[in-house]
Amino acid sequence: MLDQVAEINAIIVGANGGIGQALKANLSERPNFKSVVSFDRQTYPKYDITKPESFVPEFAKWQREGRKFNLAIIATGALIIDGVPPERRFAELDAKNMANHFALNATGPAIMIQQLLPLMQRHEPAVMAALSARVGSIGDNELGGWVSYRAAKSALNQIVRTASIEWARKNQESALLAIHPGTVDTRLTADYAHPKKVSADVAAQKIMDTIYKAKPPMTGGFYDNQGVAIEF
Ligand SMILES: NC(=O)c1ccc[n+]([C@@H]2O[C@H](COP(=O)([O-])OP(=O)(O)OC[C@H]3O[C@@H](n4cnc5c(N)ncnc54)[C@H](OP(=O)(O)O)[C@@H]3O)[C@@H](O)[C@H]2O)c1
């Protein structure tokens, strides 16, 4: 769908992260790329996705200015918050840590989606993607552990699904996706060995291809980096 758009004006939230940086570089080499706003804590030092008051005024200003995007990617998130690693056992569950996971991995992206939707093009194809995680799949959970991160990503998938329904009523050429990026070599996975870990550039190529191929019937779904649906 995005291939048919003459010029892509994008925003990447978390453009300074491992995957965010690679997505930005990949996007800037696409033939119809025009511009990208990097919305991250390097560019906007007061911004914190867990604190809506730190970014909502900026987005409201853009709305007043009539700014429009046809691609938005939310690439923020964390597995380890305030030095607390993901739980290995349910006995490690801690209310404060769980609340931190929801704030960063679910509520923050939800408010971000809320703020981004009015900035998306209304009368031409537009795509929004939020980076989720396969471990957020309830149906796929056979190992247990990581309950706070898992539950926050499951919530993110529901948030994406819910927002997509309203967006489709306003723009029938829209797609809002939750994407598992793969197991990617970034700061987030630095402490975790994995036989299938890939570089951020390799992951970004696949994610961006999936975003470019996204079509309205895919909206509200949860996909791997190749666009294959993952069960909720
Ligand atoms: N890497 C993987 O294998 C993998 C697997 C599954 C899912 N994911 C998901 O992919 C996304 C990106 O992960 P990554 O691997 O690129 O990790 P990363 O390199 O650690 O990047 C994380 C990004 O999130 C931002 N961030 C963290 N806390 C924030 C806060 N409070 N406010 C604003 N921004 C904040 C970081 O900004 P700062 O640099 O300013 O902290 C950075 O831009 C995450 O949602 C993650 O759950 C990754």
The ligand as an SDF file (V2000), in Angstrom:
LIG
                    3D

 48 52  0  0  0  0  0  0  0  0999 V2000
   15.3580   -6.6620   20.4560 N   0  0  0  0  0  0  0  0  0  0  0  0
   14.5270   -7.6990   20.4190 C   0  0  0  0  0  0  0  0  0  0  0  0
   14.9490   -8.8610   20.2360 O   0  0  0  0  0  0  0  0  0  0  0  0
   13.0600   -7.4950   20.5880 C   0  0  0  0  0  0  0  0  0  0  0  0
   12.2460   -8.6400   20.6000 C   0  0  0  0  0  0  0  0  0  0  0  0
   10.8660   -8.4780   20.7480 C   0  0  0  0  0  0  0  0  0  0  0  0
   10.3310   -7.2130   20.8580 C   0  0  0  0  0  0  0  0  0  0  0  0
   11.1520   -6.1170   20.8590 N   0  0  0  0  0  0  0  0  0  0  0  0
   10.5300   -4.7970   21.0190 C   0  0  0  0  0  0  0  0  0  0  0  0
   11.0770   -3.8880   20.0790 O   0  0  0  0  0  0  0  0  0  0  0  0
   11.0430   -2.5600   20.6190 C   0  0  0  0  0  0  0  0  0  0  0  0
   12.3920   -1.8870   20.4250 C   0  0  0  0  0  0  0  0  0  0  0  0
   13.3580   -2.6180   21.1410 O   0  0  0  0  0  0  0  0  0  0  0  0
   14.9390   -2.5020   20.8500 P   0  0  0  0  0  0  0  0  0  0  0  0
   15.4200   -3.8840   20.7520 O   0  0  0  0  0  0  0  0  0  0  0  0
   15.2020   -1.5310   19.7480 O   0  0  0  0  0  0  0  0  0  0  0  0
   15.4430   -1.9120   22.2500 O   0  0  0  0  0  0  0  0  0  0  0  0
   16.4040   -0.6810   22.5840 P   0  0  0  0  0  0  0  0  0  0  0  0
   17.5630   -0.6360   21.6650 O   0  0  0  0  0  0  0  0  0  0  0  0
   16.6720   -0.7930   24.0470 O   0  0  0  0  0  0  0  0  0  0  0  0
   15.4720    0.5940   22.2940 O   0  0  0  0  0  0  0  0  0  0  0  0
   14.4220    0.9090   23.1430 C   0  0  0  0  0  0  0  0  0  0  0  0
   13.8490    2.2640   22.7880 C   0  0  0  0  0  0  0  0  0  0  0  0
   12.8270    2.5780   23.7450 O   0  0  0  0  0  0  0  0  0  0  0  0
   13.1120    3.8770   24.2740 C   0  0  0  0  0  0  0  0  0  0  0  0
   12.6110    4.0340   25.6390 N   0  0  0  0  0  0  0  0  0  0  0  0
   12.8090    3.2220   26.6970 C   0  0  0  0  0  0  0  0  0  0  0  0
   12.2130    3.7380   27.7810 N   0  0  0  0  0  0  0  0  0  0  0  0
   11.6320    4.9060   27.3880 C   0  0  0  0  0  0  0  0  0  0  0  0
   10.8790    5.9060   28.0380 C   0  0  0  0  0  0  0  0  0  0  0  0
   10.5520    5.8310   29.3550 N   0  0  0  0  0  0  0  0  0  0  0  0
   10.4310    6.9680   27.3190 N   0  0  0  0  0  0  0  0  0  0  0  0
   10.7390    7.0760   26.0140 C   0  0  0  0  0  0  0  0  0  0  0  0
   11.4520    6.1770   25.3300 N   0  0  0  0  0  0  0  0  0  0  0  0
   11.8950    5.1000   26.0190 C   0  0  0  0  0  0  0  0  0  0  0  0
   14.6180    3.9630   24.2460 C   0  0  0  0  0  0  0  0  0  0  0  0
   15.0100    5.2970   24.4040 O   0  0  0  0  0  0  0  0  0  0  0  0
   16.3650    5.6580   25.2420 P   0  0  0  0  0  0  0  0  0  0  0  0
   17.5160    5.1920   24.3990 O   0  0  0  0  0  0  0  0  0  0  0  0
   16.2870    7.1270   25.4030 O   0  0  0  0  0  0  0  0  0  0  0  0
   16.2710    4.8850   26.5410 O   0  0  0  0  0  0  0  0  0  0  0  0
   14.8820    3.3990   22.8600 C   0  0  0  0  0  0  0  0  0  0  0  0
   14.5900    4.3490   21.8680 O   0  0  0  0  0  0  0  0  0  0  0  0
   10.5760   -2.7090   22.0750 C   0  0  0  0  0  0  0  0  0  0  0  0
    9.2030   -2.4600   22.1570 O   0  0  0  0  0  0  0  0  0  0  0  0
   10.8320   -4.1760   22.3740 C   0  0  0  0  0  0  0  0  0  0  0  0
    9.9600   -4.6770   23.3670 O   0  0  0  0  0  0  0  0  0  0  0  0
   12.5070   -6.2360   20.7260 C   0  0  0  0  0  0  0  0  0  0  0  0
  1  2  1  0
  2  3  2  0
  2  4  1  0
  4  5  1  0
  4 48  2  0
  5  6  2  0
  6  7  1  0
  7  8  2  0
  8  9  1  0
  8 48  1  0
  9 10  1  0
  9 46  1  0
 10 11  1  0
 11 12  1  0
 11 44  1  0
 12 13  1  0
 13 14  1  0
 14 15  2  0
 14 16  1  0
 14 17  1  0
 17 18  1  0
 18 19  2  0
 18 20  1  0
 18 21  1  0
 21 22  1  0
 22 23  1  0
 23 24  1  0
 23 42  1  0
 24 25  1  0
 25 26  1  0
 25 36  1  0
 26 27  1  0
 26 35  1  0
 27 28  2  0
 28 29  1  0
 29 30  1  0
 29 35  2  0
 30 31  1  0
 30 32  2  0
 32 33  1  0
 33 34  2  0
 34 35  1  0
 36 37  1  0
 36 42  1  0
 37 38  1  0
 38 39  2  0
 38 40  1  0
 38 41  1  0
 42 43  1  0
 44 45  1  0
 44 46  1  0
 46 47  1  0
M  CHG  2   8   1  16  -1
M  END
$$$$
